[in-house]
Every structure is written in C-alpha cells, then in structure tokens.
C-alpha cells in the first residue's frame, strides 16, 4: 500500500533552529528502517484532508495565479495509534530530538514554531524510506487552530518570487550628494541587469560642481556604450569631462555607475547601458540574469539550472528606475518569455529551472498511460485550443519604455528614430501555407521581448513562428497512480480514444496538481 509522507520544516522560536516534523496520512504511522536516513523514525498519522493545488511552468504563455489549499492536521490524540513521543530532527544541529505528545499532540506547532515549508513524498509502506519519491514541495502560511485540527495554508514555491526586485532597504536618503535630492527620499535605488539600448538614469543633482546621474544604484557596471540629450550624441570620455567642448562630454565611473556631465544640465539625458557587474562578472544572457537575480541578488533559492535556455544564448536587459516595484516573478516572466517556449519553474529538488519547454516531437516519454487499462480517466482538451495560427512572427526588441515626441535638431536620423520609437522589430518570413489555408483570419503575432541585439531577435523570429503557426494543443489527464516523480518538462506516452492518441502519442507536462480527492493527480499536457 502506498503512503503519503509529509515533512514539515519549521523555525523553532526558542532556539532559532529549524526542526523537521515527520507526519503521514492514513490510520497508522510509517517507520523508517535502521539503514535509512533518518533511521528508525516514526511518521505520525496526523494528516487529514488536503485539497488539490495546481502548479504550472511560468514564462512565455505559461504560468497562472497561485492557488492555495489547506493541509488539515489532526490535533486530537488517539490512544491506540499514536505514540507518546515524536521524532523531530533538529536540522540546524543535525540531531534527533524526542518531543512528548500531549492530548493535543500538535499544539507545539501552533505555539512554538513558524512552519516554513513542507515536502510531500510517496512510499510503499513495506519498503525502505530510501525508495520514497518526492511528489511536491510547498510553502506554508499562518497556521490556524480549529476544534480538533490545525489548518495549514499551503501554496507553490513560486510564491517566494513575488518579492520586489529592488531591495527596500537600499533607498536614497534624499540628503543630497550621492544620496540624491529630497524628492528621492525613501525611493529604492535604480538597478540594471544585462544590456539595455536606452534608459534614463537617475538625476542626483550637482555634485562637486557637475551635474551627476546614477544608473545602477551605486553598484559596478560593465560600461556605457553611448549617451544622448534629446537624441543628440554626447562624447564619452575618461577622466574629467570638459565643460566647453563640442560635442558635450560625459564620463562614467564603472565601479559605481555614477555619471558626470561636463557642461550644463541636459534636457533629457539617456544612455545605452551594459548593466550590473558582480564580482567582475557581467551577466547578459537570459539564463545568466535570472540565475543571478534568484540566487546571488535575491537569495530566494540556492541553485539554478539555466543550461536549457542559454544553450542558444540571447542577450537581454532589465532596467528598473528608482522606486520601481517589479517583482522577481514579473521580471523572470518578461525575460524568459522573450524566447519561444521559454519557461521557468522549481523542480522536485528545489532547483530553479530556466529552459525552453520541449515540443512533444522532441521529447522522450518516461512513462505510459492507457485509458483502456484503467490507468487514466481519459484526455480532456482544455480551453484555449481554438487559437488561429499566426502567419508571421514579429519580434519586438530593444524597447524604449518612454519614447520621446521631440528630439534635438542636431540628432542624426537613426538616433532620432531610436528616441521616438518604442520598439525595433525583427519579422520572420510569412508562412505561406498558413496564410493560404486561413486567409484573412491568419494575422501576424507580435512578441514583446526584453531582447537587445538585432541579430538575436532575427534568429528568434522563426522559432516564434514555429510556435505560433503550429500552436500546441493542450489537454488535462487524470492519472490514477498520482504520477509520482513526474514533473514539469517530463514527457509521457498516452493511449486514448481521442483523435491522435488511438495508437499512443507523446505529450509534454507543463503543469500538474499535487493530488486529487479520491486519489490520483491531474497532469496538464501539450502536444
């Protein structure tokens, strides 16, 4: 018989340590073996009902609002089944503790702990703990007491990425100098990652007799390519910029991102910026940027695997002006969604995965499910499969977030166009088959991206056309075994009586539920 194991990591208020509680669902506990790690630990049968939670990959055309569910923990002693002591692992000290269980066995979780995360595993009750398969990792909310149970709100790990990218503790004081004027007081400092073709740096005022700007919150940058005032080019110099030379001059300190102007204050000063540099490394590709933001900058997760998306590197940029509140989730969606089939998600080992979700034609199935054998309830097509294919993909790149309506008379035609246009565009060829088949119903698909370089945007256009001219069909599949060990990005082979699956076909998982009432799980599939 298969059992569900629940491992709750909780902050112990008195010691400051993280403790792990071992619970399970069912009428009796689970015991690990002497050769297991942890050895001879009892999972207490105190987990009651749990609603279903869906998890989907985020990014280009993916992701959904977080949905929560309550894990219900039974908080009444049953003398015949519950031991007097619980095995609790002090994760911080790597020591097993014995905690006495009273009439209300889980009261300590309510009074002495803050529950942080939960890991759900599945194991055959007759097998060793080492054979357990991780099913899901979840975040915990504020636990709520009830008469005979505790209700613990749970949601997907992606909730951690709803934090703002700009550090709320790294703000301008508004006291003058490099802390900016009073109008900037309390505003988070601007930051830039990657390569942005045109941004407006933060004006700090006159410092040491020169008009001064900041482009990365005082942090190192790779460099500035060029600068303009109302599209009129300034000369970038080393050392001290001249107050009288023509064209006007500016200089930048790459160790701080501080810019000084040689003459009078520009009317509308903007720059092409190669942004943040950490420990001597400039991250410019999509995967590099996201991994840096999630691990080093944000500290949200320990490990990131970006090999899937950076196998075909694409240069991108992200600039957040002072006071911006963009979240990690929104930024990753923008960056990863810049390429065809770009997705990001957390895997079962708690790694951030940034990749291109494979099409079913390029995936190898890990498991087979057959409706006729009673292994599934049958495929169900999902809403959204009625999209008319696009005849062309037009990739928008090098965004100017605030296009100007006025430029200097001395500006070149190219610079004036850059300043007054929001996007540059890289169109794919027209798919003549789609155009002929669908007639006037087939239209171009416009893709707004964070890409920077024209050649890379042009190379991405046919990949987007492949996706938009032949959009994958999506399905739901309820599987009776709960699909242990299967996760986003995995592929399965499905044999069903729905068209196209009669003799078996491969589909790719882009999401799933943790479990369903009555058993099993729902897989969200693309083919």
N, C-alpha and C positions, 0 to 999 in steps of 0.2 A: 504493500500500500504506500502511495506517495504521500509525503507530509510537507507542509509549508513551514519553514523556519524563519523567524523574524529576529534580527539582531539590531537592537536599539543602542546607538551611541549617544550618551548623554553627559552633559557637563555637570560635575558634582560641585555644588556651590561651596561646601565647606573646605574641600581640599584643593579645588581648582583643577582637578584631574578629569580626564574623560573616562567614563565607565561604560562597559558594554553589558547590556542585559540580554539574556537568551530566552526567547519565548517561542511558542509554536501554536498552530491551530489544531483543533481536534480534542478528543476526550482524554487523551493520555500524552505524556511527555515523550521527548526523544532523548536518547542517551548516546553521547559520542563514545568511541572506543578508547582504550588505553593507548593505542598507536596513533590516534587522531590529534590534531592541534586545533582547538584545545582538547585535552584528554579528560575523559570521564566527567563531562559537563552535561547537566540536565537542562533541556529546553522546557520551560514551564508551559503547560497547556492553558494559557490565559488570553489567547487571541480569539475574539469573536468575529463578528461580521465586518467585511470590508467592501466598500463599493468599488466600482471599476474606475480606473484613471487611464486616459489615453495619452501617449507620448508620440510626438511626430518630429521628424527632422525639420530644422529651420533653415531658411535661406531663400534661394530662388524658387518662388512659387510654393514654398513649404512652410511649415510651422502653423501653430494655432494658439489660441488663448489657453492659458493654463487652466486646467480643471482640477479641483481638489476633491478628496474623499476622506472620510473619517475611518481611521483604524480604531475599532472598538476593543478595548482591553477589559477583560473581566476582573473586577476588583472585589470578589467575594470568595472566601476560602471554601473549597470543597474538601472536607477532611479525608475522604477516601482516596483522592487522586493527587493532592498537592503536598509536596514535601515541606518540612518546616524551614528549610534553608534554601536560599537561591545561590547559584554560582554566578558571580559577577566579575568580569575581567576589568581590572584597572589597566586601561590601555596605556596610560602615561607611564606607569611604573612597571608594566609588564608582569603583573601579579594577580593571581586569582583570589578573590575575596569571598567570604561567606556572609550573606545578609539574611537575617532572620525575617521570616514572613509571618505577619500577624493575621488577624481576622480579615483585615483589608490588605491583602498581600502586596498591592502595588501603590499604596499610599505614598511611599518614598518617591516614586516618580513624579508625584504631584507637588510634594513639599520640598524635596532635597535636590532636585535635578532640573536642568533645562535640556529637553530631548532635542538633539540636533538632526540626526539622520537615522535612516533605517535601511537595512539591506535585507531583501527577501530572497530566500533560497528554497530549492525543492530537492528532496532526497527520499529515496526508498527507505522506509523505516527499518528494514532488515539490513541495510547497507551502511558502510562507514561514512562518516561525515566528509571524508575526503572526496566522495563521489557527488556531493551536493553541487547543484548547478545554480548560479546566480540568476534570478529572474528579473529583479528590478532594484534600483537604488532611489530613495525618495528623501525629500526634505520634510522636516516636521514643524508644525506650528505650535501655538499655545495650547497645552493640554487642558481639557475641560472635564470637571467631575460630574458624574450622574449618580443615581441611587446605587446601582450595582456595577457600574462600569466607568471607565475613563475613555473619553473621546479624543483621539489624537488626529488633528487635521494633517493630511499629507499631500504633497504635490511633487511634480517632477523637478529634478535637479536644475533645470533651466531657469527656475525662479531666481537662482542666485545671480543671474546675468541681467536682472532688471535694475541693478545699481547703476548710478550715473558714472560715465567715464571720467569726467573731471573730478578730481579729489576735492570734496567740500572743505577740507582743512587747508588746501593750498589756494588761498584767496588773496586778492590785492587788499592792502590795509587802507589805501586811499590817503596816505600821509605824505605824498609827494615823492619825488625821485623815482627809483625803480619800483616803489610800491604804488605808483600811479596817483592821479588826482582823486579828489573826494568823490567824484562821480563813479569811480570804480570800486569804492569801498565795499567789501563783503562779496565781491564777484569772484567766482573761480577763474583762475588764470587760463588763458588760451593754450591749446596744445595742437600739434600737428604730427601725424604719423604718415610715412610714405612720401609721396610726391604729389603736390598739388600745383596745377598750372597757374592759378591766380587766386590769391587770398588777400584780405585786408588785415594787416597786423594791428595790434592794439596800440593806440597812441598814449604814451605815458606823460607827455609834456616836455618842457625844456629842461634838460639836464646838462650841467656843465656848459651852458650856453648853446646847446644844439637840440633841435627837435629830435625826439627819441621814440622809438617804437619797440614793441616786443612781439615775437612771432611764435614762441614756444614756452611761455611761462617761466623763462629764465633757465631752461634746460638746453643741453647741447643739441645742435642740428648738424645735418650733413652739409648744408650750404644754401645759398640763394642764387638762383640762375640769373635773374634779372629783376628790375623794379621799374615802375612807371608812376607818373602822375597824370591822371586823366588820359591814359594810353600813350603819353609822351615818355620816351625811354630816358631813364636816369643811367648814369655811368656808375658801375660797381667798382669801388677802389679798395685797396688795402691801406691801412693806416688811417689818417685823419682826412675826411672828405673836405674839398675846397668849398668855400662859401661863395666863390666868384666864377668858377669855371663853367663853361658851357660845352656839352650838356651838364645839367646839375648832377652832383655826385652824392653817393651814399656809401656807407660801409657797414659791415656786419661782424659781430664777434660770434663765431660759430660755437664757442664754448658756452654761450648763454642765449644766443638767439636775439641779442639786443642790436637794434639798428639805429644808426645815427645819420642825420641828414646834413649835408654841407651848407645849404643856404636857408631860404625862408621855408615856412611850413607848406608842404604840398597841399593842394586842394583835395585830392583823392588818391592817396598813395597805396599801391598794391604791389605784390611781389609774386614771383614764381618760386615756390619753396620746396626744397628737399628737407623733410622734417626730422623728427626726433632721432637722436643717436644715443644709444645706451651702451656703456662700456665699450665704446669705439665701434659699435655695430649699427649700421643704418638698415632698418627693415623696410623693404619696398614692395615685396610681393604679398599677395593677399594672405596666404597662409602664415607667412612670417609675421605680418602685422597682427593678425588675430591671435596667434600663439603668444606673442609678446604682451598684448593687452590682457589676455586671460591669466597668464602666469606671472610675469615679472611686474607689470604695471598694476593689474587689478588684484593679484593674489587670490583669485577665485578658485583656481584649480591648479594642481601640481604638474600635470603632464598634458601635453598636446601633441597630436599626430597630424601634421599638415601635408604629409607626403602626397596624399591623393590629389590635392588641389594645386600644389606647387610643382607637380610633375610637368605641368605645362604652365610655366610661371607667367603671371600677369601683374604688371606694376599698377598699383592703386594708391589713392591718397585719401586721407581723412583729416579735415581741419575743423576744430571746434573753437569758435570765438569765445571770448571772455563771457562767463555767465551761462554758457550752454548747458543743457540738462540731458543731452542724448545719453541713452543707456548703452551698456555693453551689448545687450540683445539687439537693439536697433542698429547699432554700428556694425555688428557682425552680419546681420541680415543684409545691410547695404553692401558691405564688402564682398561677402560670399555670394550674394545674389547677383553680382556683376558678371558672373560666368555661367554658361549653360550648365544646368543640373548641379550647380553649387549648393552644397548642404553642410550644416554643422549640427552636431549632436553630442551627447555624452554616452559613452559606451558602458558596458557592464563592469569594466574595471575602473570606472571613474576617470577615464581619459576624455579630453575634448578631441573630437574627430572633425576635421575640416577636409572635405573631399568633394569630388563630383560623383553623385549617386549614379551607379552604372545602369544602363538600359538593360532590359531583360535579355536582349540578344547577346550581350557581352558578359553575362553572369553565369556562374556555375551553381546549380541548386545544391543546398546542403541537406535537404530533407524532402520527402514526397508525401503528399496528402491526397487521398482519393475519397470522393463523395460516396461512391458505390460501396466502399468498405466501411462506411460509417465513421470515418476519421474527421469529417467536416460536416457542417450544416449546408454547405454549398456556397458558391460565389454569389455575391450581390454587387452589381455595378453601382458606383456611388455618384452622387450629384457632381456636375462639372465636366462630365464626359461629352457634352454637346458642343464644345468649343469648335468653331470653324477654323480649319488650318490656315495659317498665315502664308502668303505667297512670297514674303520677303521679310528679312530681319534687319532692322536699322538700329545699330548700337550707338547710343549717345554716350559720349565720354568727355573728359576734361571739363567738368562743369564749372561755370562761373555762377556762383549762387546769387550774386547781386549784380546782374548786368546793368551797365550804365546807359543813360539816354544821351549823354553828352561827352565828347572827347575833345582833347586839345587839337588845335589846327595843325600843330607840328607832328601829330601822331601819324605813323605810317598806316596804310590801308589795312595791312594784316593785323597790326596792334589794335586799331580801331574796331575791327571785326571781332577780335578776341574780347574786347571790353564790352561790346554791346550785345553779344550773343550768349545765351545761357549754355548752349551745348555745341560741341562739334559732333559730327555724325559719320559713322562708317557703315554704309549699306552693303548688304550681301547681294549676290545675284538674285534674280527673280526665279522662283521655282515654276517653270512653265507648265509642269503637269498639274500643280495645284491651281495655278491661275486659269488653265483651260477647264479643269473639272468644276471649279466652284464659281467661275465667272466673277461678277461684281461683288459677290459675297466674300471673296478672298481679299484681304487687306494686308498692308504691312504691319508688322509688330514692332513697336518702339520699345527699346530696352534702355532704361535709365541706369547708368552704372557709375561706379567710382573709379573706373579705369582712367589712365593718364595718357598713354602713348598711342599714337595713331596706328602704328603697325600692329600693335597687340589688339586694339579694338577691331581692326580689319580682320585679323586672324580669328577673332572670336565670333564675328558675324556669321560665317557659315555654320558654326557649331550651334548658334542660337537658331538659325534657320532649320537645321535638322530637328531641333526640339519643337519649334513652333509649327513647322509644316507637317510634322507627323507626331502630334502630342500623344503621350502615353495614355492609355485608358486605365482608370483606377477602379479597384474593387475592395470589398470587405470580405474577409473569410474567417468564420468562427471555427477554430480547431479544437477538438475535444481534449487533446493532451496538454493544452496550455502553452505549447511551443517553447518548452524550457530551453534556454541557451540561444534562441534565435533573437536577433536584434536588428535594428535599422541597418540597411545596407546588405543584409544577407538575402539570399535568393532561395526560393523553394519551387518544387515542381508540383503542379496542381492538375489533377484529372477530375473533370467535372462534366456535367451535361450542358453547360453553357457554351455557346458558339466559340470555337477557337481552342477549347480545352478538352475536347472529346477524347483525344489520344494522349493528352498530357502536354503542358506548356509551362515554361519558366516565368516566374513573376518575382519582382524585387520588393522587399519590405521597406516602406518609407515611414511606418509607424505601427504601433500596436497598443493594446491595453495590457495592463498588468495581469488582470484576471477578470472573469465574468462570474456573476452569480450563477450558481449551479455548475460551476467548473468551466474549464477551458479558457480561451482568450481569443480576442479578435485581432487579426492581422490586417493592416492596410497595405494594399499591394498595387504595384504598377506593372503594366505590360504594354 
